[in-house]
Amino acid sequence: MLNILLTDFYGNLTTKKWAIITKCSIDTALRDIDDLIQKGMLEKSEASGRSTSYEVAL
């Protein structure tokens, strides 16, 4: 998934998009994203609530 984000991904990453791309539930997508945030690989955008998106931490 990180390779997709670094090369071919266009737009904002959301939990719904993560779930569709990886064919998992939205809950699993959120756990995956939270894990990557804890490891410093992803960052949460400034918007919150339903418009929360994530980006690769460089």
PQR file of N, CA, C, O and H, with PARSE charges and radii, in Angstrom:
ATOM      1  N   MET A   1       0.821  -1.189   0.000 -0.4000 1.5000
ATOM      2  CA  MET A   1       0.000   0.000   0.000 -0.0000 2.0000
ATOM      3  C   MET A   1       0.869   1.258   0.000  0.5500 1.7000
ATOM      4  O   MET A   1       0.549   2.230  -0.683 -0.5500 1.4000
ATOM      5  N   LEU A   2       1.956   1.245   0.755 -0.4000 1.5000
ATOM      6  CA  LEU A   2       2.828   2.424   0.778 -0.0000 2.0000
ATOM      7  C   LEU A   2       3.444   2.683  -0.592  0.5500 1.7000
ATOM      8  O   LEU A   2       3.640   3.838  -0.970 -0.5500 1.4000
ATOM      9  H   LEU A   2       2.216   0.454   1.310  0.4000 1.0000
ATOM     10  N   ASN A   3       3.752   1.626  -1.339 -0.4000 1.5000
ATOM     11  CA  ASN A   3       4.270   1.817  -2.694 -0.0000 2.0000
ATOM     12  C   ASN A   3       3.249   2.527  -3.568  0.5500 1.7000
ATOM     13  O   ASN A   3       3.612   3.393  -4.364 -0.5500 1.4000
ATOM     14  H   ASN A   3       3.593   0.687  -1.032  0.4000 1.0000
ATOM     15  N   ILE A   4       1.992   2.177  -3.433 -0.4000 1.5000
ATOM     16  CA  ILE A   4       0.932   2.838  -4.198 -0.0000 2.0000
ATOM     17  C   ILE A   4       0.858   4.311  -3.818  0.5500 1.7000
ATOM     18  O   ILE A   4       0.724   5.174  -4.685 -0.5500 1.4000
ATOM     19  H   ILE A   4       1.697   1.473  -2.787  0.4000 1.0000
ATOM     20  N   LEU A   5       0.945   4.599  -2.522 -0.4000 1.5000
ATOM     21  CA  LEU A   5       0.869   5.990  -2.064 -0.0000 2.0000
ATOM     22  C   LEU A   5       2.036   6.817  -2.582  0.5500 1.7000
ATOM     23  O   LEU A   5       1.878   8.002  -2.879 -0.5500 1.4000
ATOM     24  H   LEU A   5       1.053   3.898  -1.817  0.4000 1.0000
ATOM     25  N   LEU A   6       3.190   6.205  -2.689 -0.4000 1.5000
ATOM     26  CA  LEU A   6       4.382   6.936  -3.128 -0.0000 2.0000
ATOM     27  C   LEU A   6       4.461   7.100  -4.640  0.5500 1.7000
ATOM     28  O   LEU A   6       5.145   8.004  -5.120 -0.5500 1.4000
ATOM     29  H   LEU A   6       3.318   5.244  -2.447  0.4000 1.0000
ATOM     30  N   THR A   7       3.775   6.245  -5.404 -0.4000 1.5000
ATOM     31  CA  THR A   7       3.929   6.303  -6.862 -0.0000 2.0000
ATOM     32  C   THR A   7       2.651   6.663  -7.605  0.5500 1.7000
ATOM     33  O   THR A   7       2.613   7.677  -8.302 -0.5500 1.4000
ATOM     34  H   THR A   7       3.220   5.511  -5.014  0.4000 1.0000
ATOM     35  N   ASP A   8       1.614   5.862  -7.472 -0.4000 1.5000
ATOM     36  CA  ASP A   8       0.448   5.979  -8.352 -0.0000 2.0000
ATOM     37  C   ASP A   8      -0.795   6.585  -7.709  0.5500 1.7000
ATOM     38  O   ASP A   8      -1.856   6.583  -8.333 -0.5500 1.4000
ATOM     39  H   ASP A   8       1.645   5.038  -6.905  0.4000 1.0000
ATOM     40  N   PHE A   9      -0.706   7.099  -6.497 -0.4000 1.5000
ATOM     41  CA  PHE A   9      -1.908   7.557  -5.813 -0.0000 2.0000
ATOM     42  C   PHE A   9      -2.192   9.013  -6.120  0.5500 1.7000
ATOM     43  O   PHE A   9      -1.290   9.849  -6.089 -0.5500 1.4000
ATOM     44  H   PHE A   9       0.156   7.102  -5.990  0.4000 1.0000
ATOM     45  N   TYR A  10      -3.455   9.317  -6.418 -0.4000 1.5000
ATOM     46  CA  TYR A  10      -3.876  10.686  -6.704 -0.0000 2.0000
ATOM     47  C   TYR A  10      -5.017  11.041  -5.761  0.5500 1.7000
ATOM     48  O   TYR A  10      -5.934  10.243  -5.573 -0.5500 1.4000
ATOM     49  H   TYR A  10      -4.188   8.637  -6.444  0.4000 1.0000
ATOM     50  N   GLY A  11      -4.972  12.218  -5.174 -0.4000 1.5000
ATOM     51  CA  GLY A  11      -6.042  12.679  -4.296 -0.0000 2.0000
ATOM     52  C   GLY A  11      -5.705  12.463  -2.842  0.5500 1.7000
ATOM     53  O   GLY A  11      -4.566  12.153  -2.494 -0.5500 1.4000
ATOM     54  H   GLY A  11      -4.226  12.867  -5.327  0.4000 1.0000
ATOM     55  N   ASN A  12      -6.708  12.630  -1.989 -0.4000 1.5000
ATOM     56  CA  ASN A  12      -6.520  12.479  -0.549 -0.0000 2.0000
ATOM     57  C   ASN A  12      -6.757  11.041  -0.136  0.5500 1.7000
ATOM     58  O   ASN A  12      -7.670  10.384  -0.637 -0.5500 1.4000
ATOM     59  H   ASN A  12      -7.633  12.882  -2.272  0.4000 1.0000
ATOM     60  N   LEU A  13      -5.937  10.555   0.774 -0.4000 1.5000
ATOM     61  CA  LEU A  13      -6.114   9.210   1.312 -0.0000 2.0000
ATOM     62  C   LEU A  13      -7.084   9.284   2.477  0.5500 1.7000
ATOM     63  O   LEU A  13      -6.877  10.047   3.420 -0.5500 1.4000
ATOM     64  H   LEU A  13      -5.195  11.088   1.181  0.4000 1.0000
ATOM     65  N   THR A  14      -8.127   8.500   2.408 -0.4000 1.5000
ATOM     66  CA  THR A  14      -9.096   8.395   3.497 -0.0000 2.0000
ATOM     67  C   THR A  14      -9.194   6.933   3.896  0.5500 1.7000
ATOM     68  O   THR A  14      -8.693   6.054   3.195 -0.5500 1.4000
ATOM     69  H   THR A  14      -8.295   7.880   1.642  0.4000 1.0000
ATOM     70  N   THR A  15      -9.842   6.678   5.026 -0.4000 1.5000
ATOM     71  CA  THR A  15     -10.004   5.289   5.456 -0.0000 2.0000
ATOM     72  C   THR A  15     -10.850   4.512   4.448  0.5500 1.7000
ATOM     73  O   THR A  15     -10.612   3.326   4.220 -0.5500 1.4000
ATOM     74  H   THR A  15     -10.249   7.392   5.596  0.4000 1.0000
ATOM     75  N   LYS A  16     -11.826   5.172   3.851 -0.4000 1.5000
ATOM     76  CA  LYS A  16     -12.668   4.488   2.870 -0.0000 2.0000
ATOM     77  C   LYS A  16     -11.859   4.070   1.644  0.5500 1.7000
ATOM     78  O   LYS A  16     -12.002   2.948   1.159 -0.5500 1.4000
ATOM     79  H   LYS A  16     -12.019   6.135   4.037  0.4000 1.0000
ATOM     80  N   LYS A  17     -11.010   4.971   1.140 -0.4000 1.5000
ATOM     81  CA  LYS A  17     -10.169   4.626  -0.015 -0.0000 2.0000
ATOM     82  C   LYS A  17      -9.205   3.499   0.342  0.5500 1.7000
ATOM     83  O   LYS A  17      -8.992   2.586  -0.456 -0.5500 1.4000
ATOM     84  H   LYS A  17     -10.894   5.882   1.534  0.4000 1.0000
ATOM     85  N   TRP A  18      -8.617   3.562   1.548 -0.4000 1.5000
ATOM     86  CA  TRP A  18      -7.704   2.509   1.994 -0.0000 2.0000
ATOM     87  C   TRP A  18      -8.438   1.171   2.007  0.5500 1.7000
ATOM     88  O   TRP A  18      -7.911   0.166   1.529 -0.5500 1.4000
ATOM     89  H   TRP A  18      -8.790   4.304   2.196  0.4000 1.0000
ATOM     90  N   ALA A  19      -9.650   1.158   2.552 -0.4000 1.5000
ATOM     91  CA  ALA A  19     -10.430  -0.076   2.636 -0.0000 2.0000
ATOM     92  C   ALA A  19     -10.748  -0.635   1.248  0.5500 1.7000
ATOM     93  O   ALA A  19     -10.701  -1.849   1.050 -0.5500 1.4000
ATOM     94  H   ALA A  19     -10.078   1.974   2.940  0.4000 1.0000
ATOM     95  N   ILE A  20     -11.065   0.219   0.302 -0.4000 1.5000
ATOM     96  CA  ILE A  20     -11.381  -0.231  -1.054 -0.0000 2.0000
ATOM     97  C   ILE A  20     -10.145  -0.793  -1.733  0.5500 1.7000
ATOM     98  O   ILE A  20     -10.207  -1.855  -2.352 -0.5500 1.4000
ATOM     99  H   ILE A  20     -11.102   1.206   0.463  0.4000 1.0000
ATOM    100  N   ILE A  21      -9.022  -0.093  -1.623 -0.4000 1.5000
ATOM    101  CA  ILE A  21      -7.802  -0.529  -2.301 -0.0000 2.0000
ATOM    102  C   ILE A  21      -7.289  -1.844  -1.723  0.5500 1.7000
ATOM    103  O   ILE A  21      -6.862  -2.727  -2.468 -0.5500 1.4000
ATOM    104  H   ILE A  21      -8.971   0.769  -1.120  0.4000 1.0000
ATOM    105  N   THR A  22      -7.330  -1.975  -0.400 -0.4000 1.5000
ATOM    106  CA  THR A  22      -6.788  -3.174   0.235 -0.0000 2.0000
ATOM    107  C   THR A  22      -7.833  -4.266   0.453  0.5500 1.7000
ATOM    108  O   THR A  22      -7.512  -5.344   0.954 -0.5500 1.4000
ATOM    109  H   THR A  22      -7.678  -1.259   0.204  0.4000 1.0000
ATOM    110  N   LYS A  23      -9.073  -3.992   0.080 -0.4000 1.5000
ATOM    111  CA  LYS A  23     -10.173  -4.952   0.212 -0.0000 2.0000
ATOM    112  C   LYS A  23     -10.344  -5.434   1.658  0.5500 1.7000
ATOM    113  O   LYS A  23     -10.400  -6.632   1.935 -0.5500 1.4000
ATOM    114  H   LYS A  23      -9.333  -3.117  -0.327  0.4000 1.0000
ATOM    115  N   CYS A  24     -10.425  -4.455   2.567 -0.4000 1.5000
ATOM    116  CA  CYS A  24     -10.649  -4.762   3.972 -0.0000 2.0000
ATOM    117  C   CYS A  24     -11.785  -3.887   4.486  0.5500 1.7000
ATOM    118  O   CYS A  24     -12.312  -3.049   3.754 -0.5500 1.4000
ATOM    119  H   CYS A  24     -10.380  -3.482   2.342  0.4000 1.0000
ATOM    120  N   SER A  25     -12.158  -4.084   5.745 -0.4000 1.5000
ATOM    121  CA  SER A  25     -13.215  -3.253   6.330 -0.0000 2.0000
ATOM    122  C   SER A  25     -12.662  -1.868   6.672  0.5500 1.7000
ATOM    123  O   SER A  25     -11.450  -1.670   6.748 -0.5500 1.4000
ATOM    124  H   SER A  25     -11.730  -4.765   6.340  0.4000 1.0000
ATOM    125  N   ILE A  26     -13.560  -0.928   6.875 -0.4000 1.5000
ATOM    126  CA  ILE A  26     -13.151   0.426   7.236 -0.0000 2.0000
ATOM    127  C   ILE A  26     -12.482   0.418   8.615  0.5500 1.7000
ATOM    128  O   ILE A  26     -11.542   1.179   8.846 -0.5500 1.4000
ATOM    129  H   ILE A  26     -14.545  -1.089   6.814  0.4000 1.0000
ATOM    130  N   ASP A  27     -12.953  -0.430   9.530 -0.4000 1.5000
ATOM    131  CA  ASP A  27     -12.330  -0.527  10.851 -0.0000 2.0000
ATOM    132  C   ASP A  27     -10.884  -1.014  10.745  0.5500 1.7000
ATOM    133  O   ASP A  27      -9.996  -0.483  11.412 -0.5500 1.4000
ATOM    134  H   ASP A  27     -13.717  -1.048   9.342  0.4000 1.0000
ATOM    135  N   THR A  28     -10.652  -2.024   9.906 -0.4000 1.5000
ATOM    136  CA  THR A  28      -9.296  -2.530   9.701 -0.0000 2.0000
ATOM    137  C   THR A  28      -8.429  -1.469   9.047  0.5500 1.7000
ATOM    138  O   THR A  28      -7.265  -1.304   9.413 -0.5500 1.4000
ATOM    139  H   THR A  28     -11.373  -2.455   9.364  0.4000 1.0000
ATOM    140  N   ALA A  29      -8.985  -0.749   8.085 -0.4000 1.5000
ATOM    141  CA  ALA A  29      -8.241   0.329   7.428 -0.0000 2.0000
ATOM    142  C   ALA A  29      -7.814   1.384   8.436  0.5500 1.7000
ATOM    143  O   ALA A  29      -6.683   1.866   8.389 -0.5500 1.4000
ATOM    144  H   ALA A  29      -9.931  -0.883   7.788  0.4000 1.0000
ATOM    145  N   LEU A  30      -8.705   1.743   9.341 -0.4000 1.5000
ATOM    146  CA  LEU A  30      -8.376   2.743  10.358 -0.0000 2.0000
ATOM    147  C   LEU A  30      -7.275   2.235  11.284  0.5500 1.7000
ATOM    148  O   LEU A  30      -6.379   2.995  11.652 -0.5500 1.4000
ATOM    149  H   LEU A  30      -9.624   1.351   9.379  0.4000 1.0000
ATOM    150  N   ARG A  31      -7.331   0.959  11.665 -0.4000 1.5000
ATOM    151  CA  ARG A  31      -6.269   0.395  12.506 -0.0000 2.0000
ATOM    152  C   ARG A  31      -4.937   0.386  11.767  0.5500 1.7000
ATOM    153  O   ARG A  31      -3.902   0.697  12.356 -0.5500 1.4000
ATOM    154  H   ARG A  31      -8.059   0.342  11.366  0.4000 1.0000
ATOM    155  N   ASP A  32      -4.952   0.034  10.485 -0.4000 1.5000
ATOM    156  CA  ASP A  32      -3.727   0.047   9.679 -0.0000 2.0000
ATOM    157  C   ASP A  32      -3.141   1.454   9.601  0.5500 1.7000
ATOM    158  O   ASP A  32      -1.940   1.648   9.789 -0.5500 1.4000
ATOM    159  H   ASP A  32      -5.793  -0.218  10.006  0.4000 1.0000
ATOM    160  N   ILE A  33      -3.994   2.426   9.323 -0.4000 1.5000
ATOM    161  CA  ILE A  33      -3.550   3.814   9.197 -0.0000 2.0000
ATOM    162  C   ILE A  33      -3.018   4.320  10.538  0.5500 1.7000
ATOM    163  O   ILE A  33      -1.976   4.975  10.584 -0.5500 1.4000
ATOM    164  H   ILE A  33      -4.969   2.268   9.170  0.4000 1.0000
ATOM    165  N   ASP A  34      -3.724   4.022  11.624 -0.4000 1.5000
ATOM    166  CA  ASP A  34      -3.255   4.451  12.948 -0.0000 2.0000
ATOM    167  C   ASP A  34      -1.891   3.847  13.277  0.5500 1.7000
ATOM    168  O   ASP A  34      -1.040   4.510  13.869 -0.5500 1.4000
ATOM    169  H   ASP A  34      -4.570   3.491  11.587  0.4000 1.0000
ATOM    170  N   ASP A  35      -1.689   2.585  12.891 -0.4000 1.5000
ATOM    171  CA  ASP A  35      -0.400   1.932  13.113 -0.0000 2.0000
ATOM    172  C   ASP A  35       0.710   2.652  12.352  0.5500 1.7000
ATOM    173  O   ASP A  35       1.797   2.865  12.889 -0.5500 1.4000
ATOM    174  H   ASP A  35      -2.381   2.047  12.410  0.4000 1.0000
ATOM    175  N   LEU A  36       0.440   3.023  11.110 -0.4000 1.5000
ATOM    176  CA  LEU A  36       1.443   3.725  10.309 -0.0000 2.0000
ATOM    177  C   LEU A  36       1.703   5.146  10.821  0.5500 1.7000
ATOM    178  O   LEU A  36       2.811   5.664  10.684 -0.5500 1.4000
ATOM    179  H   LEU A  36      -0.443   2.850  10.673  0.4000 1.0000
ATOM    180  N   ILE A  37       0.691   5.767  11.404 -0.4000 1.5000
ATOM    181  CA  ILE A  37       0.887   7.084  12.025 -0.0000 2.0000
ATOM    182  C   ILE A  37       1.809   6.939  13.230  0.5500 1.7000
ATOM    183  O   ILE A  37       2.724   7.741  13.416 -0.5500 1.4000
ATOM    184  H   ILE A  37      -0.210   5.346  11.515  0.4000 1.0000
ATOM    185  N   GLN A  38       1.566   5.904  14.055 -0.4000 1.5000
ATOM    186  CA  GLN A  38       2.405   5.666  15.230 -0.0000 2.0000
ATOM    187  C   GLN A  38       3.855   5.405  14.843  0.5500 1.7000
ATOM    188  O   GLN A  38       4.769   5.787  15.573 -0.5500 1.4000
ATOM    189  H   GLN A  38       0.823   5.252  13.903  0.4000 1.0000
ATOM    190  N   LYS A  39       4.073   4.754  13.694 -0.4000 1.5000
ATOM    191  CA  LYS A  39       5.422   4.446  13.222 -0.0000 2.0000
ATOM    192  C   LYS A  39       6.057   5.620  12.482  0.5500 1.7000
ATOM    193  O   LYS A  39       7.221   5.544  12.088 -0.5500 1.4000
ATOM    194  H   LYS A  39       3.330   4.444  13.100  0.4000 1.0000
ATOM    195  N   GLY A  40       5.300   6.709  12.289 -0.4000 1.5000
ATOM    196  CA  GLY A  40       5.839   7.904  11.654 -0.0000 2.0000
ATOM    197  C   GLY A  40       5.846   7.856  10.138  0.5500 1.7000
ATOM    198  O   GLY A  40       6.530   8.662   9.506 -0.5500 1.4000
ATOM    199  H   GLY A  40       4.355   6.770  12.610  0.4000 1.0000
ATOM    200  N   MET A  41       5.112   6.943   9.540 -0.4000 1.5000
ATOM    201  CA  MET A  41       5.084   6.820   8.084 -0.0000 2.0000
ATOM    202  C   MET A  41       3.971   7.642   7.445  0.5500 1.7000
ATOM    203  O   MET A  41       4.098   8.072   6.299 -0.5500 1.4000
ATOM    204  H   MET A  41       4.556   6.289  10.053  0.4000 1.0000
ATOM    205  N   LEU A  42       2.887   7.863   8.173 -0.4000 1.5000
ATOM    206  CA  LEU A  42       1.775   8.681   7.691 -0.0000 2.0000
ATOM    207  C   LEU A  42       1.525   9.807   8.683  0.5500 1.7000
ATOM    208  O   LEU A  42       1.873   9.713   9.860 -0.5500 1.4000
ATOM    209  H   LEU A  42       2.784   7.514   9.105  0.4000 1.0000
ATOM    210  N   GLU A  43       0.918  10.866   8.182 -0.4000 1.5000
ATOM    211  CA  GLU A  43       0.512  11.993   9.021 -0.0000 2.0000
ATOM    212  C   GLU A  43      -0.953  12.290   8.762  0.5500 1.7000
ATOM    213  O   GLU A  43      -1.446  12.140   7.645 -0.5500 1.4000
ATOM    214  H   GLU A  43       0.636  10.942   7.226  0.4000 1.0000
ATOM    215  N   LYS A  44      -1.638  12.713   9.809 -0.4000 1.5000
ATOM    216  CA  LYS A  44      -3.037  13.105   9.683 -0.0000 2.0000
ATOM    217  C   LYS A  44      -3.082  14.530   9.157  0.5500 1.7000
ATOM    218  O   LYS A  44      -2.312  15.384   9.595 -0.5500 1.4000
ATOM    219  H   LYS A  44      -1.238  12.835  10.717  0.4000 1.0000
ATOM    220  N   SER A  45      -3.983  14.786   8.218 -0.4000 1.5000
ATOM    221  CA  SER A  45      -4.128  16.152   7.716 -0.0000 2.0000
ATOM    222  C   SER A  45      -4.788  17.019   8.786  0.5500 1.7000
ATOM    223  O   SER A  45      -5.260  16.511   9.803 -0.5500 1.4000
ATOM    224  H   SER A  45      -4.609  14.092   7.862  0.4000 1.0000
ATOM    225  N   GLU A  46      -4.817  18.305   8.553 -0.4000 1.5000
ATOM    226  CA  GLU A  46      -5.340  19.218   9.565 -0.0000 2.0000
ATOM    227  C   GLU A  46      -6.858  19.139   9.712  0.5500 1.7000
ATOM    228  O   GLU A  46      -7.388  19.433  10.783 -0.5500 1.4000
ATOM    229  H   GLU A  46      -4.433  18.718   7.727  0.4000 1.0000
ATOM    230  N   ALA A  47      -7.558  18.749   8.659 -0.4000 1.5000
ATOM    231  CA  ALA A  47      -9.011  18.614   8.746 -0.0000 2.0000
ATOM    232  C   ALA A  47      -9.344  17.415   9.636  0.5500 1.7000
ATOM    233  O   ALA A  47      -8.562  16.470   9.737 -0.5500 1.4000
ATOM    234  H   ALA A  47      -7.127  18.510   7.789  0.4000 1.0000
ATOM    235  N   SER A  48     -10.500  17.465  10.273 -0.4000 1.5000
ATOM    236  CA  SER A  48     -10.889  16.347  11.121 -0.0000 2.0000
ATOM    237  C   SER A  48     -12.339  15.981  10.844  0.5500 1.7000
ATOM    238  O   SER A  48     -12.998  16.596  10.006 -0.5500 1.4000
ATOM    239  H   SER A  48     -11.135  18.233  10.191  0.4000 1.0000
ATOM    240  N   GLY A  49     -12.823  14.984  11.550 -0.4000 1.5000
ATOM    241  CA  GLY A  49     -14.190  14.530  11.348 -0.0000 2.0000
ATOM    242  C   GLY A  49     -14.310  13.688  10.090  0.5500 1.7000
ATOM    243  O   GLY A  49     -13.442  12.863   9.804 -0.5500 1.4000
ATOM    244  H   GLY A  49     -12.287  14.485  12.232  0.4000 1.0000
ATOM    245  N   ARG A  50     -15.360  13.889   9.354 -0.4000 1.5000
ATOM    246  CA  ARG A  50     -15.602  13.091   8.152 -0.0000 2.0000
ATOM    247  C   ARG A  50     -14.618  13.405   7.038  0.5500 1.7000
ATOM    248  O   ARG A  50     -14.435  12.601   6.124 -0.5500 1.4000
ATOM    249  H   ARG A  50     -16.065  14.559   9.586  0.4000 1.0000
ATOM    250  N   SER A  51     -13.988  14.562   7.108 -0.4000 1.5000
ATOM    251  CA  SER A  51     -13.073  14.950   6.033 -0.0000 2.0000
ATOM    252  C   SER A  51     -11.615  14.647   6.377  0.5500 1.7000
ATOM    253  O   SER A  51     -10.708  15.197   5.752 -0.5500 1.4000
ATOM    254  H   SER A  51     -14.137  15.215   7.851  0.4000 1.0000
ATOM    255  N   THR A  52     -11.383  13.794   7.348 -0.4000 1.5000
ATOM    256  CA  THR A  52     -10.014  13.445   7.742 -0.0000 2.0000
ATOM    257  C   THR A  52      -9.331  12.714   6.596  0.5500 1.7000
ATOM    258  O   THR A  52      -9.872  11.764   6.031 -0.5500 1.4000
ATOM    259  H   THR A  52     -12.120  13.348   7.856  0.4000 1.0000
ATOM    260  N   SER A  53      -8.139  13.174   6.268 -0.4000 1.5000
ATOM    261  CA  SER A  53      -7.338  12.487   5.260 -0.0000 2.0000
ATOM    262  C   SER A  53      -5.925  12.359   5.798  0.5500 1.7000
ATOM    263  O   SER A  53      -5.564  12.976   6.800 -0.5500 1.4000
ATOM    264  H   SER A  53      -7.699  13.946   6.726  0.4000 1.0000
ATOM    265  N   TYR A  54      -5.144  11.556   5.122 -0.4000 1.5000
ATOM    266  CA  TYR A  54      -3.795  11.243   5.584 -0.0000 2.0000
ATOM    267  C   TYR A  54      -2.827  11.438   4.432  0.5500 1.7000
ATOM    268  O   TYR A  54      -3.206  11.375   3.263 -0.5500 1.4000
ATOM    269  H   TYR A  54      -5.437  11.055   4.308  0.4000 1.0000
ATOM    270  N   GLU A  55      -1.561  11.678   4.785 -0.4000 1.5000
ATOM    271  CA  GLU A  55      -0.533  11.852   3.764 -0.0000 2.0000
ATOM    272  C   GLU A  55       0.748  11.192   4.230  0.5500 1.7000
ATOM    273  O   GLU A  55       0.959  10.994   5.426 -0.5500 1.4000
ATOM    274  H   GLU A  55      -1.254  11.730   5.735  0.4000 1.0000
ATOM    275  N   VAL A  56       1.593  10.855   3.287 -0.4000 1.5000
ATOM    276  CA  VAL A  56       2.866  10.219   3.599 -0.0000 2.0000
ATOM    277  C   VAL A  56       3.762  11.229   4.288  0.5500 1.7000
ATOM    278  O   VAL A  56       3.908  12.361   3.826 -0.5500 1.4000
ATOM    279  H   VAL A  56       1.421  11.016   2.315  0.4000 1.0000
ATOM    280  N   ALA A  57       4.365  10.812   5.404 -0.4000 1.5000
ATOM    281  CA  ALA A  57       5.301  11.673   6.129 -0.0000 2.0000
ATOM    282  C   ALA A  57       6.652  11.568   5.445  0.5500 1.7000
ATOM    283  O   ALA A  57       7.194  10.476   5.275 -0.5500 1.4000
ATOM    284  H   ALA A  57       4.246   9.893   5.779  0.4000 1.0000
ATOM    285  N   LEU A  58       7.184  12.702   5.060 -0.4000 1.5000
ATOM    286  CA  LEU A  58       8.470  12.688   4.363 -0.0000 2.0000
ATOM    287  C   LEU A  58       9.582  13.122   5.234  0.5500 1.7000
ATOM    288  O   LEU A  58      10.731  13.165   4.793 -0.5500 1.4000
ATOM    289  H   LEU A  58       6.744  13.590   5.198  0.4000 1.0000
TER
END
